[in-house]
Amino acid sequence: MNPLSPHGKTKPHGKKAMVVHPPPHSSSMIGPGGRAVAVEPAAKARNLKRLRRIEGQVRGLQQMVQQERYCADILVQVAAVQQALRAVSRELWKNHLQHCVSHTLQAGGRPAEAVSEELMRLGHLWQ
């Protein structure tokens, strides 16, 4: 489940669980069942491919830590995973702007200030 989905998610954080709550949003920006208004098939395929690659990279990182590999080598691989996640984020951000936000503004479902506030909240995720 995506931490920005309409449902909160418990994520492991050390020995304690950390609950990640989604930002508030209007039902006019999401389709039935908490789905995006529209998703480009090619973008979805690219994201799934990237996420499968990232999954393999993370498993590789686990092995590197288990094998007590050289810290600098592990850090290089961590940076590669972070960059790959940023690519997924950019693709999702683009889809959100092109479809969800655009649809909401055209439909007049929410005042422009509410859409702007949501975008500002989402923008802070990468700071």
URWO-V809506 format. One record per residue. N is the residue number from 0. RES is the residue in one small letter. SS is DSSP state (a for helix, b for strand, c for the rest). PHI is phi in whole degrees, 0 to 359 (999 if undefined). PSI is psi in degrees with one decimal (* if undefined). Layout:
# URWO-V809506
N/RES/SS/PHI/PSI
N/RES/SS/PHI/PSI
This chain:
# URWO-V809506
0/m/c/999/138.6
1/n/c/283/133.1
2/p/c/297/-11.5
3/l/c/259/8.0
4/s/c/287/171.7
5/p/c/293/-4.2
6/h/c/244/143.1
7/g/c/290/164.6
8/k/b/219/137.6
9/t/b/270/127.7
10/k/b/239/140.7
11/p/b/294/139.1
12/h/b/214/95.3
13/g/c/64/-132.7
14/k/c/271/-14.6
15/k/b/257/157.0
16/a/b/266/140.9
17/m/b/248/129.6
18/v/b/264/126.3
19/v/b/257/119.8
20/h/c/259/140.0
21/p/c/286/156.5
22/p/c/289/151.0
23/p/c/294/145.4
24/h/c/209/164.6
25/s/c/273/145.8
26/s/a/295/-16.3
27/s/a/286/-13.5
28/m/a/265/-8.7
29/i/b/234/147.1
30/g/b/276/-173.0
31/p/a/301/141.7
32/g/a/71/21.4
33/g/a/74/27.6
34/r/b/263/157.7
35/a/b/295/154.2
36/v/c/301/-43.6
37/a/c/203/148.7
38/v/c/225/127.2
39/e/c/292/126.5
40/p/a/304/-40.1
41/a/a/294/-38.3
42/a/a/293/-41.1
43/k/a/299/-44.9
44/a/a/298/-42.9
45/r/a/298/-44.1
46/n/a/295/-42.4
47/l/a/297/-40.4
48/k/a/297/-45.5
49/r/a/298/-43.9
50/l/a/294/-36.1
51/r/a/295/-40.3
52/r/a/296/-43.2
53/i/a/299/-41.2
54/e/a/303/-44.0
55/g/a/294/-39.2
56/q/a/297/-40.1
57/v/a/293/-40.1
58/r/a/299/-39.5
59/g/a/297/-38.8
60/l/a/297/-41.4
61/q/a/301/-43.0
62/q/a/295/-41.1
63/m/a/298/-42.6
64/v/a/294/-45.0
65/q/a/302/-39.9
66/q/c/277/1.7
67/e/c/55/46.4
68/r/c/292/164.8
69/y/c/303/129.2
70/c/a/306/-42.3
71/a/a/297/-37.5
72/d/a/295/-40.6
73/i/a/295/-43.5
74/l/a/299/-37.3
75/v/a/298/-41.8
76/q/a/290/-36.3
77/v/a/299/-43.1
78/a/a/298/-37.4
79/a/a/295/-40.7
80/v/a/295/-43.4
81/q/a/299/-41.4
82/q/a/295/-40.4
83/a/a/295/-39.2
84/l/a/294/-37.5
85/r/a/297/-36.0
86/a/a/295/-40.5
87/v/a/296/-43.6
88/s/a/300/-44.1
89/r/a/299/-41.4
90/e/a/295/-42.8
91/l/a/294/-40.8
92/w/a/300/-45.7
93/k/a/299/-45.9
94/n/a/297/-41.5
95/h/a/299/-44.6
96/l/a/292/-45.5
97/q/a/290/-30.2
98/h/a/246/-63.7
99/c/a/295/-53.9
100/v/a/294/-46.3
101/s/a/301/-45.8
102/h/a/300/-44.2
103/t/a/296/-44.7
104/l/a/294/-40.0
105/q/a/291/-35.9
106/a/a/282/-17.0
107/g/c/70/25.6
108/g/c/289/-26.4
109/r/c/220/150.9
110/p/c/297/150.5
111/a/a/303/-32.6
112/e/a/296/-38.0
113/a/a/294/-41.3
114/v/a/295/-43.6
115/s/a/300/-42.8
116/e/a/297/-41.8
117/e/a/298/-43.9
118/l/a/297/-37.3
119/m/a/294/-42.2
120/r/a/298/-44.0
121/l/a/295/-38.9
122/g/a/300/-31.7
123/h/a/289/-15.0
124/l/a/296/-26.0
125/w/a/258/13.0
126/q/c/259/*
